Amino acid sequence: MKKVTRTIALALIFCMMFSNAAFAAEQGDETVQGDFSTRAAAPPLTEFYVHGVTSENYPNGETIQHSSSVYPTATVLDHGGSWLRVTTFEMGYAKSRVATFNNTPMKRERIQSVDVDGDRVIDGYFVTWLYEGDVTSGYFSANSKSANSPWNTMYITNFRIR
């Protein structure tokens, strides 16, 4: 009887673990699991900015330099070609994100989690956006809504792509 009870208990624990993972996947959970612990309360967004820009003209890209008080509003290089990628950085956890180039929606191409302080907890994300079409110059805009929304949405407006 003791062996049967133990087997049933282990089966229930496995089923609970599996159903939690399946539920997260069904809900579109974008969290990268890996070795990171992501069970803590989601911190709100505290930073949101353009980190880099690549294009057909500059496939090696351009890193957008910023400091804690100065966020550039334009690229330095003259981007262009048939595609454009803009990578944003967000500190905190977002629930939803959107981006546009010249008011045309961009495709969210990649999300990469970041552990800023080495404590094995995800602190933020790099999100890469793709625009395919004629790129001459224009404006990139985006917003990221905190997982703690609706009270915390951050915006990048009219970042100029030269």
N, C-alpha and C positions, 0 to 999 in steps of 0.2 A: 504494500500500500504506500509506503514511504517513497519508493522509487517512482511509482505512478504519479504521485503528487508533485514530486520534483520535476518530472518530465513535463507535466502540464504547466507548471509555473514557468519553466524555461521557454516553452512554446508561446505562452502568453506574452512574455517579455519580448521575444523576437517579433511577434505579430504587432505589438505596440510600436516597436522601433521602426518596422517596415512601413506601417500605416502612417506614421509621422513623416517619414521621408517621402512617401508617395503623395501625401497631402501637400507638402511643400512644393513638390514638382508640379502637381496639378494646379496650384495657385500661381504658377509662374515665378517661383522664388528664384531670383537671379544670384543669390549668394553663392559664392564659390566655397565649397566645403573644405577640401584638402585637409591640412592639419589644423586649420584655424578653428578656434572656438567662437561660434557666432550666436550663442544662446543668451548673451547678456542683452539688456535693454538697448534698443537702437538709439545712438546719440543723434541729436538733430544736426542738420547741415549748419556748418559754421563758415565754410569757404567754398567758393565756386568761381573758377576762372579758366581762361583759355591757356592750356599748357603748351601746345604745339600745333603747327600747321605744315602739311605736306601737300604737294601738288605734282602734276606731270612736269611742270617746269623745275621744281625743286623736290625730287623724290627722296632726298636725304633729309628734307624737312628743315624746319626752323623752330627752335625752342623759344617760347615767349618768356623773356626774363621779367620777373616781378619781385616785389618785396612785400612785407606785411602791410605797407601803407600805399604802395604804388602799383596799380594794375594797368599795364599798357592798353591802349584802345585800338591798336593797329599792328599789322605785320610790318617788318622792315623790308623783306624781300618782295619782289614783284611776281606773285604766284599767278599761274594760269595753266591752260591746257584743257584736257577733257575730263578731269576729275579733281576733287579736292577732299582732303581729310583734315578734320579739325579734332584735336583731342582736348577734352576738358578734364579738369580735376575737381572733385568734390570731396570735402572733408565731412564725414558723417554718413548717414544712411539715407538714400533717396527711395521714394516710393514710385515716382514716375519722372520721366525726362522727355523733353522734346527739343529739337534744334532745327533751324532753317538757315539757308543761304539765299539771300535776295528774296526772302519770303517764300521760298520753295522748301518743303519739308526734306530733311536729310534722313538717311537710313542709319540707325544705330548699328554699327558694325561690330564693335567689340567692347567688352567691359572687363577691366582687370582690377582685382582687389589689391589694396595696399595696406601693409602693416608698417606704419610710420615709425613707431618707437620700439619695434622688436619684441613686443609682448605676446605675439601669436594671436592677436585679436585684430580683425579687420577694422581699420580706421577710416578708410575712404576708398574712392574708386577713380580710375582713369577711364573715361568713356570716349571712344573714337566714333566720329560721325562721318559718313560718306555722302558726297554730292557727286553725281555723274551728269555731266553736261558741259556746256561751254563756260569755262571759268576765265573771266577777264579781271574784273575787280568787283567788289560788292561788300555786303554786310552779313556777318554771322550773328545770329541771336539764338539764345537757348534759355531754358529754365529747368530747374530741378526742384521737385517738391519733396520735402523731408518725409521720411517714414512716419514722423510724428505729426503729419499734416492734419488739419489744414492751416495751421498757424505759422509754417515756416517754408516759404518758397523763395528760392534765390534765382536771380536773373543775370544773364549777360546780354546786353542790348547793344546793337550796332557796333560790333567789333569789326573794324574795317580790314578786309582782305585786299591787299594791293595787287 
